[in-house]
Amino acid sequence: MAGGRRPAGLALGWGCCLLLCCAAASKLEISMPPVVEVEVGGTARIECNFYIPENASYTYIDWFYVDRSNKQVRLYHITASGVLEDDTDYKKRLSLGEDKALSISAVTLQDPRTFVCQVGAGSYGVGENSTELSVYKVPTTPEIEPNSGGISVHSGKIPEIARCVSKNSFPPPNITWHKNGEQLHAQDNRESEVTMPSTLTRESSGLYTVSSALYAPVTRQDRHSRYHCTVHYWLRGQRHALDSQPVQVNIFYPAENLKLKVMPSSTLVKEGDNVTLVCEADGNPQPVFSFFKKNLDEWQDLTSLAEPDSGILRLHDVNKTSNGTYKCQSLDLDDLSQIEKDVDLVVNYIEGVHVKMEPSSTLREGDSVMLSCDAYSPVGLKYQWRDDKGKKLVEGNQLFVKNLTFEKSNTFSCKVMAPSVPGLEQSKKVSVAVEGKPRIVAISSPLYVRQDEVINLTCKAIAFPPPTVQWSINGTAHEYVDNQHVASNLTVRVSHDLLRAGALCRVSNRLGVSEERIQLLVDQKSTAESQGVIIVAIIVAILVVAVLGAVIYFLHKKGKLPCGRAGKQDITKPEARKDKIVVEVKSDKLPEEAGLLQGANGDKRAAADQSEKYIDLRN
């Protein structure tokens, strides 16, 4: 144990043992722990155990501390009658326990001293013993800072790896260095010059700050090494340690190996693909990359097309001209060393797809034709024929089509595929022109119309060469052409002559003429509906008149409506009362309608008297 001191944990046990051993002694004995350790700011408790023969009582107990001039300064004087505390620097921080133990609170760095307990026992004399008060402060966890600029393996001097600092400790600690968990030791030789200079600083608070630096050579393998520092301190006679976080140092070293890869590497490259060349080096930092492509006996510099400082060259939409040897070159700026690597790029392609037609002369409806498809590729090819709707017709490079007509699909597609290169394919479309005179395939006849109605007449034909369409009447025409079909719409107003003669559609080309007449018929259903509406209106009018006549007859029978035969009475005569009303009912009805009114009045009138009626509405 350092300085012969005993741990505070053993002090009490040691004192008790001493008491037991001295129990049978015949003189005054006092036992105290040799050392009491306490952390700065804590409370120190110093015990004083004594034995007086024959269970006699003490006459006094005095506590002292020894100052720097080795003089005892009293703190307490304890007797049976009371406790006297002396006026010292400790006065506000002292206290006594029931067992007369001395406690010092808020311990500072100035408190480490010798404290003396003196006991007076009358005729048994005076005895005393002492304890050393030791103060400590656990240091902070060490902080490590690696070299921020990086270290080159070609450095001309031993580089600084890292620095380590631990603060606020007492007494002074020390620092050790570790690499990959193993402690480093200072070495001063040509093979391995490792130094660890340390600095100890006492702060104004009295606590210590210790710092240390690690200097050591590095190699390429040290790029994975982890360093840490440890601060060591003593507490209660035992050594303790605190470790810093481990750190890695950025090590610079030249490249030894270079790789050049084609991405994606899992598939074969085909025309139209995007290809990436990736150049990778195992140096740190990454070297400067340059790309080249071999053209005959010269190398074409492609560096300007590469991504800066990345070692990546992207080739977009490659074709057969992209085939060749590519080279990547690395330049290490530390020692100007160069490494290069090349790779062959193979782009699979299909070119020259063409279709041959036999016979190549003009084809007519009913003829047959043989279509042959051919192409070139450095890999094996397969052929397939499809119609204009994508339906597969045959496998192979030939297609035989017989009995050609306008109605059959005359557009075909030859699909060329490379089975060994997934996704590599091309297609070629061909249209077989079949010539023939026009044939009308649709016409709006017969067509039901009404007089003066505006209508659309439609005539659709199929022919090749493209035909012309003519109408026998004037109107506004619109033509629509779709492949070999032509359609004409004519907008006209229905006239009497159009109803009688109809409209003629004439379609012609250099091979012939086709014509058809559109028959126009009067829409009888619409006419009948119009007449029906008129008849219904007449019937409704007759019913209204009949109801009115019945009402007048009813009023007359009840005497509410006297009706004379004297003819009309002039409502302007003086004797006529102004509050009487005369209503004149005139009838323009047919004779049979007038008869209804006559029947209602119960009298037959002369024809001259049926032209008008007067109804007296007076009482």
FENPE-V932892 format. One record per residue. N is the residue number from 1. RES is the residue in one small letter. SS is DSSP state (~ for helix, > for strand, _ for the rest). OMEGA is omega in whole degrees, 0 to 359 (999 if undefined). Layout:
# FENPE-V932892
N,RES,SS,OMEGA
N,RES,SS,OMEGA
This chain:
# FENPE-V932892
1,m,_,186
2,a,~,175
3,g,~,181
4,g,~,181
5,r,_,178
6,r,_,178
7,p,_,181
8,a,~,180
9,g,~,180
10,l,~,187
11,a,~,182
12,l,~,179
13,g,~,179
14,w,~,181
15,g,~,180
16,c,~,179
17,c,~,180
18,l,~,179
19,l,~,180
20,l,~,181
21,c,~,184
22,c,_,183
23,a,_,181
24,a,_,182
25,a,_,184
26,s,_,179
27,k,_,181
28,l,_,179
29,e,>,179
30,i,>,180
31,s,>,178
32,m,_,176
33,p,_,181
34,p,_,184
35,v,>,171
36,v,>,180
37,e,>,180
38,v,>,180
39,e,>,179
40,v,_,182
41,g,_,180
42,g,_,180
43,t,_,179
44,a,>,178
45,r,>,183
46,i,>,182
47,e,_,177
48,c,_,181
49,n,>,182
50,f,>,179
51,y,>,177
52,i,_,182
53,p,~,175
54,e,~,176
55,n,~,178
56,a,_,180
57,s,_,177
58,y,_,175
59,t,_,175
60,y,>,172
61,i,>,178
62,d,>,174
63,w,>,180
64,f,>,163
65,y,>,182
66,v,>,181
67,d,_,187
68,r,_,177
69,s,_,178
70,n,_,179
71,k,_,179
72,q,>,179
73,v,>,185
74,r,>,177
75,l,>,182
76,y,>,168
77,h,>,187
78,i,>,175
79,t,>,180
80,a,_,183
81,s,_,180
82,g,>,182
83,v,>,177
84,l,>,179
85,e,>,180
86,d,_,182
87,d,_,181
88,t,_,178
89,d,_,182
90,y,_,194
91,k,~,184
92,k,~,184
93,r,~,184
94,l,>,173
95,s,>,180
96,l,>,175
97,g,_,178
98,e,_,178
99,d,_,177
100,k,_,175
101,a,_,182
102,l,>,177
103,s,>,178
104,i,>,182
105,s,_,178
106,a,_,183
107,v,_,180
108,t,_,179
109,l,_,178
110,q,_,185
111,d,_,180
112,p,_,182
113,r,_,175
114,t,>,179
115,f,>,188
116,v,>,173
117,c,>,181
118,q,>,183
119,v,>,174
120,g,>,185
121,a,_,176
122,g,~,183
123,s,~,179
124,y,~,173
125,g,_,182
126,v,>,176
127,g,>,179
128,e,>,177
129,n,>,186
130,s,>,177
131,t,>,175
132,e,>,176
133,l,>,180
134,s,>,181
135,v,>,179
136,y,>,174
137,k,>,181
138,v,_,182
139,p,_,175
140,t,_,176
141,t,_,184
142,p,_,177
143,e,>,183
144,i,>,180
145,e,>,181
146,p,>,176
147,n,_,187
148,s,_,184
149,g,_,184
150,g,_,185
151,i,>,178
152,s,>,177
153,v,_,179
154,h,_,181
155,s,_,183
156,g,_,179
157,k,_,180
158,i,_,186
159,p,_,173
160,e,>,181
161,i,>,184
162,a,>,175
163,r,>,183
164,c,>,181
165,v,>,172
166,s,>,188
167,k,>,170
168,n,>,177
169,s,>,175
170,f,>,352
171,p,_,186
172,p,_,176
173,p,_,173
174,n,>,186
175,i,>,172
176,t,>,182
177,w,>,182
178,h,>,177
179,k,>,182
180,n,_,176
181,g,_,181
182,e,>,182
183,q,>,176
184,l,_,178
185,h,_,181
186,a,_,178
187,q,>,180
188,d,>,177
189,n,_,185
190,r,_,184
191,e,_,183
192,s,_,180
193,e,>,180
194,v,>,178
195,t,>,181
196,m,_,180
197,p,_,181
198,s,>,178
199,t,>,179
200,l,>,182
201,t,>,175
202,r,>,183
203,e,_,180
204,s,_,178
205,s,_,183
206,g,_,177
207,l,_,185
208,y,>,171
209,t,>,180
210,v,>,179
211,s,>,181
212,s,>,177
213,a,>,179
214,l,>,176
215,y,>,181
216,a,_,175
217,p,_,180
218,v,_,176
219,t,_,179
220,r,~,182
221,q,~,182
222,d,~,177
223,r,~,179
224,h,~,185
225,s,_,178
226,r,_,183
227,y,>,170
228,h,>,178
229,c,>,182
230,t,>,175
231,v,>,183
232,h,>,179
233,y,>,181
234,w,>,178
235,l,>,181
236,r,_,176
237,g,_,180
238,q,>,181
239,r,>,179
240,h,>,183
241,a,>,174
242,l,>,182
243,d,>,173
244,s,_,172
245,q,_,176
246,p,_,179
247,v,>,173
248,q,_,182
249,v,_,179
250,n,_,183
251,i,>,177
252,f,>,180
253,y,>,182
254,p,_,179
255,a,_,175
256,e,_,181
257,n,_,182
258,l,>,178
259,k,>,176
260,l,>,185
261,k,>,174
262,v,>,181
263,m,>,359
264,p,_,184
265,s,_,186
266,s,_,182
267,t,_,176
268,l,_,182
269,v,_,178
270,k,>,179
271,e,_,183
272,g,_,180
273,d,_,169
274,n,_,185
275,v,>,178
276,t,>,174
277,l,>,184
278,v,>,179
279,c,>,183
280,e,>,178
281,a,>,181
282,d,_,177
283,g,_,177
284,n,>,359
285,p,_,179
286,q,_,180
287,p,_,175
288,v,>,183
289,f,>,174
290,s,>,180
291,f,>,180
292,f,>,174
293,k,>,184
294,k,>,174
295,n,>,187
296,l,_,181
297,d,_,182
298,e,>,178
299,w,>,178
300,q,>,182
301,d,>,179
302,l,_,186
303,t,~,181
304,s,~,179
305,l,~,183
306,a,_,176
307,e,>,186
308,p,_,172
309,d,_,182
310,s,_,184
311,g,_,182
312,i,>,176
313,l,>,181
314,r,>,177
315,l,>,185
316,h,_,174
317,d,_,184
318,v,_,175
319,n,_,186
320,k,~,178
321,t,~,178
322,s,~,177
323,n,_,175
324,g,>,180
325,t,>,179
326,y,>,183
327,k,>,173
328,c,>,181
329,q,>,180
330,s,>,178
331,l,>,178
332,d,_,184
333,l,_,181
334,d,_,181
335,d,_,178
336,l,_,177
337,s,_,183
338,q,>,173
339,i,>,178
340,e,>,182
341,k,>,179
342,d,>,180
343,v,>,178
344,d,>,177
345,l,>,179
346,v,_,178
347,v,_,178
348,n,>,187
349,y,_,172
350,i,_,180
351,e,>,175
352,g,>,178
353,v,>,178
354,h,>,182
355,v,>,178
356,k,>,183
357,m,>,177
358,e,>,356
359,p,_,181
360,s,_,180
361,s,_,181
362,t,_,181
363,l,>,177
364,r,>,177
365,e,_,182
366,g,_,178
367,d,_,175
368,s,_,182
369,v,>,175
370,m,>,178
371,l,>,180
372,s,>,182
373,c,>,180
374,d,>,179
375,a,>,178
376,y,>,175
377,s,_,176
378,p,_,177
379,v,_,181
380,g,_,184
381,l,_,172
382,k,>,183
383,y,>,180
384,q,>,180
385,w,>,178
386,r,>,177
387,d,>,186
388,d,_,177
389,k,_,178
390,g,_,181
391,k,_,181
392,k,>,180
393,l,>,181
394,v,>,169
395,e,>,181
396,g,_,187
397,n,_,180
398,q,>,178
399,l,>,178
400,f,>,180
401,v,>,181
402,k,_,177
403,n,_,181
404,l,_,176
405,t,_,176
406,f,_,187
407,e,_,180
408,k,_,177
409,s,_,179
410,n,_,176
411,t,>,184
412,f,>,181
413,s,>,175
414,c,>,180
415,k,>,181
416,v,>,184
417,m,>,174
418,a,_,184
419,p,_,183
420,s,_,180
421,v,_,183
422,p,_,177
423,g,_,180
424,l,_,181
425,e,>,175
426,q,>,180
427,s,>,177
428,k,>,179
429,k,>,177
430,v,>,177
431,s,>,179
432,v,_,182
433,a,_,178
434,v,>,182
435,e,>,176
436,g,>,180
437,k,>,183
438,p,>,176
439,r,>,180
440,i,>,185
441,v,>,179
442,a,>,179
443,i,>,184
444,s,_,181
445,s,_,354
446,p,_,183
447,l,>,180
448,y,>,186
449,v,>,173
450,r,_,181
451,q,_,177
452,d,_,177
453,e,_,175
454,v,>,186
455,i,>,175
456,n,>,176
457,l,>,185
458,t,>,176
459,c,>,183
460,k,>,182
461,a,>,177
462,i,>,182
463,a,>,170
464,f,>,3
465,p,_,182
466,p,_,183
467,p,_,171
468,t,>,182
469,v,>,179
470,q,>,178
471,w,>,182
472,s,_,181
473,i,_,180
474,n,_,179
475,g,_,179
476,t,>,185
477,a,>,175
478,h,>,181
479,e,>,178
480,y,>,181
481,v,>,177
482,d,>,182
483,n,_,181
484,q,_,180
485,h,>,175
486,v,>,180
487,a,>,180
488,s,>,175
489,n,>,181
490,l,>,178
491,t,>,182
492,v,>,174
493,r,>,183
494,v,_,177
495,s,_,180
496,h,~,180
497,d,~,180
498,l,~,179
499,l,~,183
500,r,~,188
501,a,~,186
502,g,_,181
503,a,>,181
504,l,>,175
505,c,>,182
506,r,>,182
507,v,>,184
508,s,>,166
509,n,>,186
510,r,_,181
511,l,_,179
512,g,>,183
513,v,>,174
514,s,>,181
515,e,>,177
516,e,>,182
517,r,>,176
518,i,>,181
519,q,_,180
520,l,>,181
521,l,>,179
522,v,>,181
523,d,_,183
524,q,~,181
525,k,~,180
526,s,~,180
527,t,~,179
528,a,~,179
529,e,~,180
530,s,~,179
531,q,~,179
532,g,~,179
533,v,~,181
534,i,~,181
535,i,~,180
536,v,~,180
537,a,~,180
538,i,~,181
539,i,~,180
540,v,~,180
541,a,~,179
542,i,~,180
543,l,~,179
544,v,~,181
545,v,~,181
546,a,~,179
547,v,~,180
548,l,~,179
549,g,~,179
550,a,~,179
551,v,~,181
552,i,~,180
553,y,~,181
554,f,~,179
555,l,~,180
556,h,~,181
557,k,~,180
558,k,_,181
559,g,_,179
560,k,_,186
561,l,_,177
562,p,_,183
563,c,_,179
564,g,_,180
565,r,_,185
566,a,_,181
567,g,_,184
568,k,_,173
569,q,_,185
570,d,_,182
571,i,_,178
572,t,_,181
573,k,_,184
574,p,_,186
575,e,_,179
576,a,_,180
577,r,_,185
578,k,_,182
579,d,_,177
580,k,_,185
581,i,_,175
582,v,>,180
583,v,>,179
584,e,>,179
585,v,>,179
586,k,>,182
587,s,_,175
588,d,_,185
589,k,_,174
590,l,_,182
591,p,~,182
592,e,~,178
593,e,~,178
594,a,~,178
595,g,~,178
596,l,~,180
597,l,~,179
598,q,~,179
599,g,~,181
600,a,~,180
601,n,~,178
602,g,_,180
603,d,_,173
604,k,_,180
605,r,_,174
606,a,_,182
607,a,~,181
608,a,~,183
609,d,~,182
610,q,~,183
611,s,_,179
612,e,>,182
613,k,>,177
614,y,>,181
615,i,>,179
616,d,>,182
617,l,_,176
618,r,_,182
619,n,_,999
